[in-house]
Amino acid sequence: MVKICCIGAGYVSGPTMAVIALKCPSIEVAVVDISVTRIAACNSDQLPIYEPGIEDIVSNLEFLAEGTAIQDLFNPDRVLIGGRETPEGRKAVQALKEVYANWVPEDRLITTNLWSAELSKLAANAFLAQRISSVNAISALCEATGANVAEVAFAVGKDTRIGPKFLNASVGFGGSCFQ
């Protein structure tokens, strides 16, 4: 692969293309967006998104959090690449897999068909939203009983089958993925 064109210069695509450009200097990365203002900002010293480390650059996939996208891209839990089950689709998936293989270990590169990839993203978000909703319900029980929700969440998170992530009680959840 010699060139990548990314459609959209948002907080997911911008950092992703920046990391690809950094880790794969032999690939020409171009980012296009319908917003002339956003592209102008990408080409200036006033980037349109806040992401520590993105200034070190240039402007794909999800499982990124705003504010930690560069760190998430450098060391992802997994990279999920979905494509159509055609010769061209398989070739495109393999080409993108080879891009990520420049810095992501092989066992973290997951390839699948297009619909499995899309549903995996939605299912992951649903699981995370359920965790947040559950700890918020536990918070109400803690208030009614005098228990400390932070202590309960810490104790529950120590169960290796559950783990500590997304167990902070709050007023709810939001963002572009959990709406």
TIKE-810892 format. One record per residue (C-alpha): residue in three letters; x, y, z. Coordinates in steps of 0.1 Angstrom, whole numbers, plus 5000, padded with zeros to 4 digits. Layout:
BEGIN
alaXYZ...
***
This chain:
BEGIN
met500050005000val501450344990lys498550584998ile495650605023cys492850855019cys490650895050ile487251055047gly486551265078ala488951465100gly487351405134tyr488751295167val488850925157ser490150955121gly492551245128pro494651065155thr494450735136met495850885104ala498451075124val499750745140ile499650565107ala501650845091leu504150835120lys504550455121cys504450405083pro506550675067ser506450495034ile502650545032glu501250875020val498350975042ala495651215030val492651325051val489551495035asp486551635052ile483451825040ser484252095064val486752345048thr487152505082arg488252175098ile490752095071ala492152445074ala492552395111cys494252055106asn496752235084ser497352505110asp498752525145gln495252535159leu494052175155pro490252125157ile490451845182tyr492151805216glu494451505217pro497751505236gly500451385212ile498751465179glu500751775173asp503751545168ile502551515127val499651475103ser495951415104asn490050415111leu488950225133glu487050275165phe487650165201leu489350505208ala488450755235glu488751125230gly491751245250thr493550915249ala493350825212ile497050855204gln497950635234asp495150395224leu496450375189phe500050315200asn499050025222pro495549905212asp493749615230arg492849505195val492449645160leu489249525143ile489249525105gly486049425087gly485549385050arg483349245023glu483748875015thr484848934979pro488448914965glu488649294965gly487349305001arg489849045013lys492649234996ala491649565012val491449395046gln494849245042ala496349575030leu495049755061lys496249475083glu499749515069val499549885078tyr498749815114ala501349535115asn504049805115trp503449855152val500549635164pro501349275174glu499749015151asp497648865179arg495849205183leu494849235146ile491349085142thr489949045107thr486348955100asn483549025076leu482049365074trp478849295095ser480749105122ala483049405126glu480149655127leu478149445152ser481349385174lys481749765178leu478049815187ala478149515211ala481249645228asn479649985233ala476449815247phe478449615272leu480249925284ala477050115287gln475549825307arg478449835331ile478050215337ser474250175341ser474849885366val477250075388asn474850375387ala472050145400ile474350005426ser475050365436ala471350425444leu471450105466cys474550235483glu472850565491ala469750385505thr471850155527gly474750375537ala477350175517asn480150355499val479750305461ala483550355455glu484350075479val481749845465ala482949915429phe486549855440ala485649525456val483549405427gly486349515402lys488849295420asp486948995407thr489048895377arg485948795358ile484649145360gly487749385363pro487849745374lys487149935342phe483850135337leu482850095374asn482850465383ala479350585394ser478250915379val475251095365gly475150865335phe477150835303gly477451015270gly479751095242ser479451005205cys479350625211phe477250585242gln474350815234
***
